[in-house]
Amino acid sequence: MPLKVTLHSGLDRTFDSVYKASRFLENEWPLRRENFHDRAVSACRGH
């Protein structure tokens, strides 16, 4: 099942794998110091 994320800018991103979502979080996420980022990375690594 795809994961759809809406960024603060209003841009929608859809990921078809945990690997792709993880790559996005590690390379493109705008604010890495937020607690949400840490939780999202942890969730991806847990799969």
C-alpha positions in Angstrom: 0.0 0.0 0.0 1.5 3.4 -1.0 2.3 6.1 1.6 1.1 9.6 0.7 2.7 12.6 2.4 1.6 16.2 2.0 4.5 18.6 2.7 4.0 22.0 4.4 4.4 23.6 0.9 1.3 21.7 -0.2 3.3 19.3 -2.5 2.1 15.7 -2.4 4.6 12.9 -2.5 3.7 9.2 -2.8 6.0 6.4 -1.9 5.5 2.8 -3.0 8.0 1.3 -0.5 9.5 1.9 2.9 12.9 2.2 1.3 11.9 5.1 -0.9 10.2 6.9 2.0 13.4 6.4 4.1 15.5 7.8 1.3 13.3 10.8 1.0 13.5 11.4 4.8 17.3 11.1 4.8 18.0 13.2 1.7 15.1 15.6 1.1 13.2 16.3 4.3 13.4 20.1 5.0 13.6 20.1 8.8 15.6 17.2 10.2 15.7 18.4 13.8 12.0 18.0 14.3 10.7 15.2 16.5 8.4 14.2 13.6 11.4 13.5 11.4 13.1 11.3 14.1 9.9 9.3 14.6 9.3 8.9 10.8 12.9 7.6 10.3 12.5 5.2 13.2 9.3 3.9 11.8 10.9 3.3 8.4 13.8 1.5 9.9 11.5 -0.7 12.0 10.1 -2.3 8.9 
